[in-house]
Amino acid sequence: MTACNDPPLANGGSVNGTSHAAKVNGQCRHVDIWKRAPVLTGTTKFEPRPDVRNIMITGGAGFIACWVVRHLVLAYPHAYNIVSFDKLDYCSTLNNTRVLNDTPNFNFYHGDITNPTEVVDCMERYSIDTVLHFAAQSHVDLSFGQSYDFTYTNVYGTHVLLESARKVGIRRFIYVSTDEVYGEVDEGEDGLLETSSLAPTNPYAASKAAAEMLVQSYQKSFKLPAMIVRSNNVYGPHQYPEKIIPKFTCLLNRKRPLVLHGDGTPTRRYLYASDAADAFDTILHKGQVGQVYNIGSCDEVSNLELCGMLLDRMRIPHDTPEQLRKWIKHTRDRPFNDRRYAVDDTKLRRLGWEQKVSIDEGLKITVDWFTQFGESWWGDISHALAPFPVVRDGKMTNDACWTRDETPKAQDTRL
């Protein structure tokens, strides 16, 4: 194990009783791999806000948040101090922000959003005036079997942050929700506006919608200056491979078939992570307190089409039924799988944001990154690649209900 130059934990603690540079969640990290990875950020830059100085980003060692952390630290080195607040769950890693360790306007705080003492300590220690709240349990498949965990983290954790923000006097609170709170959108129907009704269909989406209600209540009751953001699916480098694009890329790199839930026809809209970072930068600087903003995408593909795009990108033949059967298999579906999500992002575009990266370009960058770094970035990812992984005691394992004896049957579905 090679030592790294991680700074000491902001709260003076350790991870699992050892140096957090050496061990997280019981897994030794390949701490040098980050040195070979490209530094990826967004592209926008605005005139710094005079009322913003010290920004706390929850879940900062996770996927989308780490993109925002890197972007704000590097784009505003003399304007903003960024504190990444993260409990280092199974899907996060310090590798996502190690490139910032020697940057004077970056700090890491090892803390849990469900712990009021840690949250308030971080806010007071760093004189936090702005919160971007990304931290959440976000894997829909896990929410069907571990829904209590989602309610605890996503709802209670948000409540802790709101109450702490009220006590400390936070000037800006941006809550990161999801397009899934709207529920299923019929094929051919226009994208939903921010004023559309919320109709979540799974425990994850319900927990995010419930947290939104808390945010709105604190805004009305305590005049907490809050905003809500609902985004389409985000993908890109640094995403833990429990989600479809990194999972399928890693499976193909291991020469293993892709396993689709159900028939593979549900569609999703995908947004590359740098565009998402730009969106949050835009909302931070131009968004209005009390408003809700959708982050959309013009790239909508079915899960089957996505498989074909990844097979093409990795130059794996899939033109014949035999080749399809080899590389694409089907298993049982989720208890409920929304056929489609779609949001209208006109409101955000009026602030100046636009989607810059096409899905073809984004997949190329993503596949290349995971081919180089995916097997070592988080340690062992084998359990994450199962069709239905579960998390026990903070670690990801296989779902006992899906074994090798129940290998999904292939279908001759042409892409």
N, C-alpha and C positions, 0 to 999 in steps of 0.2 A: 504494500500500500504506500503510495507516494504522498507525502504531506502536501497540502495546498496552502494557499495564502488567505484562507477565509478569515474575515475579521471575527473577533469574539462576539458571542451572542449579545445583542443589545441589552437583554435583561439579565445578563450574567449567568445564564443557565447552560445546560448541555442537552444533547439529544440522546435519549436512552442511556444516560450515564457515561457517555464517551464524548470525545470531541465531535461536534456536529460536522466537522470537515471529514471525519473518518467513517461515520456510521449514521444512517437515518433509517428508522423503522426496521432495525435489525439487518439491513442489507448494506454491505460495503459498496461504496460508490467508486466508479472509475473517475477519480477527481481530476485527472489531467485531460480528459477527452475534450473538455470545453475549450481548451487552448487551441484546438485545431478547427473549431467550428466557426463559421462566419458570424459576425455580429449583425443580427437582423433587427430592424426597427421599422417604424412608419416613416412617412416622408414629409408630413406637414410641420409647419412651425409658425406660431402666431406671436403677436406682441404679448409679452407676459402680463398676466392680470395683477394689478396692484394689491388686490385683496387676497391673493393666494401666495403662500410662501412655503409652507411645510405640508406635504401631501402624504397621507397614509393610504397605501394600497393593500387591501386585504387579499389573501391568496396570491401574493406577489411572486411566489415560487412556482405557481401553477401555470397553465398554458396561456390563456389570453392576457391575464394580468402581467405575466413576465414580459410580454411584448410591449405593454404600456409602460411598465417600469423602465425597461431599457430605453424606450423612445423618449420619455420625459427626462430621464437622467442625462441622456446624451444631447438632446435637442435644446435643453434649457439649463446648462451647467451653472450659470450664475444667477438664475432666477428662482429655481425651485430646489428644495431639498426633498428627496423621496425616501420614504420608509416603507420597505416591504415587510408586511406582517403576515406570517404564515406558520401553521402548526406542523408543516412538512408531512402531510398525509401521503398515502401510497402513490398518488398521482402527481406529486410535486417533487422537485429536486432543486438543490442549490446550484446545480450545474446551469440552470436557466438564467442565473444572474451573476455567476462568478466573475464574468468579464468586467463587472462593475465594482469589484471589491476594493480597488485602489482609487475609486472615484470619490472625491470629497463630498459630493452632494447625494451620496447613497448610504443607507444603513439598512440592516436586516434585523428584525425583531422576531424571535421565535415565540409565538403566542397563538392562543386559540380564541376565536371570536366568541365562543360560549363562556369564556372566563372573564367576568367583568373587571376583576383586579388587573389582569394583564392588559386588557383593552384600555382602561383608563390610564394605567401606568405609561403605556406607549404614547397615548395622546398628550399627556402632561409632560413627559420627558422630552418629547420633540416639538412641543408647542404646536401640535397639529391644528391646522385651520381648515383642511379639506380632506374628505374621505372619498375614495373610489372603492366601492365594496363589491369585489369579485368573488370572494371566498364562498364556496358552496359545494355540496354534494351534487354532482351534475349528470351522472350516468343513469339514463332512464332505465336500462335493464336492471340495475341494482335497486332502483326505487320500488320495483314491484315486490321484491322479497325482503327489503330492508327499509321499509318506509318510515319506521320510527327514527332511524338515523337521519333521514332527509328532513323530517319535521324538526328534529332537535337542532341540526346544524343550520338549515336554511331559514327556519322561522325564528326559533329562539336565538340563534346567533345574530340574526339581523336585529332582533329586539334589543339584545345586549349592546350592539353598536349604536343603535338609535338613542337609547337611554344614556349611554356614555357620551355620545355627541351632544346631547341636550345639556348634560351637566357641565361639560368642558366648554361649550359655546362654539361648536364647529360652524364655520361660515358657509360651507358648501358640502353637501352630501349627495353623491351620485350612486344610486343603487342599480346594479347590473342584473336585469331580469332576463327573460327569454321570450322568443316569439311563440313558444309552446303554451304560454298562458292563454292565448287566443283559442287554442284548440284546433281541430281539423278544419281546413279550408277546401271546399269542393273544387274539383278540377274545372278549370276555365274561369273560376271566380277571381275577381280582382283582389290584389293584396289588401289586407285589412289596415285601416287607419288606427292611430293611437287612441281614438275615441270608441273603437269597437268594443263589444262586450267581451269579458274574459270567460272562457269555457274550457278550463284545463281538463285533460282526459287521463292523465297518469299522475302518480303520487309526486314525482319530481316537479312537474308543471304546477300542480296544486300547491306545493310548498312555496314555490316562487311567487305565485299569485297571492298567497296568504301573506308573505313578507311584503309584497307591494301594498297591501292594505295597511300594514303597520307603518310603512314609510309615509303613506298619505295621511294617516291619523296623526303622526308626529308633526307633519307639516301643518296640518290644520289646528291641532290642539296647542302645540308648543312653538309654532312659527319656525320650525326647523327648515332651513333653506335647502330643499331636496329636489332632485330630479330622478326620473326613472328611465332606463334604457332597455329596449327589447330588441334583441339581435337574432338574425338568422344563424344557421350553423356556421361556425368559424373553423377553419382548418389551417394547417401549416406546420412547419418545423416547431419542435418543443411540445407538441401535443402528445399526452400519454396515450399509448396504443391500446386503450380500451375502446376508443372511438373508431368509426368505420374506416376512414381513410388511412390513418397510421397503422391500424390493426391489419388491414388488408395488404398494405405495402410490406409490412414486416412478415406476414404469412408468405407472400410471394417470394420475398428474399430468402425464406427458409424452404422454398420449393414445395410449399404446402397449399392445398386448395382453399378457396374462399368459401365460407359458409354463410349463406344468406338466411335471415329470418323470414319465414313465409315465402311468398312467390317473388319477392324482390321488386315489386312494381311501385311501392310508395316512393314519392319524390321528396327531395329536400333542396333548398336553395343554399348554396355554399359561398362563403366569403373568405378570401385569403386574409391571413392574420395581420399583414401590414395595413390592409385597408381597414380592418377593425381598429387597429391602434390609431390610425388617422381619425376615425370616427369619434373615438373617445377623446382624443386631443381636441377635436372640433367642438364637441359638447362641453368639455371643460372650459374652453375659452369663449365660446359663443352661445352656449345653451342658456336658457332662462329658467330660473328657479320656479318650481311648480309645474314644469312641463314634462311630458313623456315624449321620448324620441325612439322611433323604429330605426334599426340599421338593416337594410335590405341587401339583396343581391339579384343580379339579372341572370345568374347561372343556376338553373333548375334542372336536376337530372334524377332519374330513378336509381335505386340501388343497383339494379341490373346494368344500367348504362354506365354507372360508376365503375363496376367491375370491368366492363369492356375497356374503359378509358385507362384503367390501371394496367390491365393486361397489354394494351397497346403501348403504353409508356415504357413497360418493362420488356417489350418485344417478345411476348409469349404468345404463340399462335393459339387462336380460339375460333377458327372459322368453321370447323366441322362439328357435328354433334358429339363425336368422340372426344374432341379437344375440350368442348364445353363441359362434358361430364367429368373430365379429369380435373378441371380447374374451378368449376363453380358447382357447389352443392347447396342443398336447401335443408333447413331444419324447422322445427316448430316456430311459430311466430310468438311475439310478445302477447301477453294477455289482451292488450289492445294496442294497435299500431296505427297511429294517424296516417292517413294516406298522403297528406300534403299540408305544408305550412306555407304561408305567403303573407308578407307585410308590404305596405306602401311606405316608402322612405322619403317621400316628397318633402316633408317637414325638415328633415336633416339636410337634404340637398339644398334647400333654401339657405342654409347656413354656410354653404360652400363646399360641403363634402361630396365626393364622388368615388365610385368604385373604379380603381385603376387596373387591377390585376385580373385577367381572365382566368377561368378555371383551367384552361390548358397550360397557361404559364405557371399558375400556382401549383398545379399538380407536378409539373416538371421540377420545380424547386423543392417541393415537399418530398417527392420520391427520391431525388438525389440526396437530400439531407438524411432521410431515414435509412437509405442504403449505406451511408457512411457512418452514421452515429446511432441509429435506432437500437442496436443490440447492446449498447454499453451505456447509454445516457442515464438510464434509471436503474441499472443493474439487471437482474433476471426479469424478463417481461413475459416468460412463457405462459403464466397463468392468465395474463391479460388477453392472450390471443385465443382463449377458449370462446365458443359461441355464447355461453352464459356464465361469465365469471361471477364470483361472489367475493365479498370482503369479510374476513373474520379477524378480529383483534388487530385491525389496522393493516392487514396484509391481504393481498388478492390471491384467491385460490380458485380451482375449478368448481363448477356447479356439479354436485354429486348426481344430479338428475340427468346429466348428459355425459355418457361414457363412450369409450371406443366401441362398445358393443351396440351402441345406438347411432352409428355413423349415419348422417342424413342421406336420404336417397337423392340421387342426382335427377335433374329434369332436363329435357332437351329444349330448354328455353334459349332461343336465339337472341343475341344482343342487337 
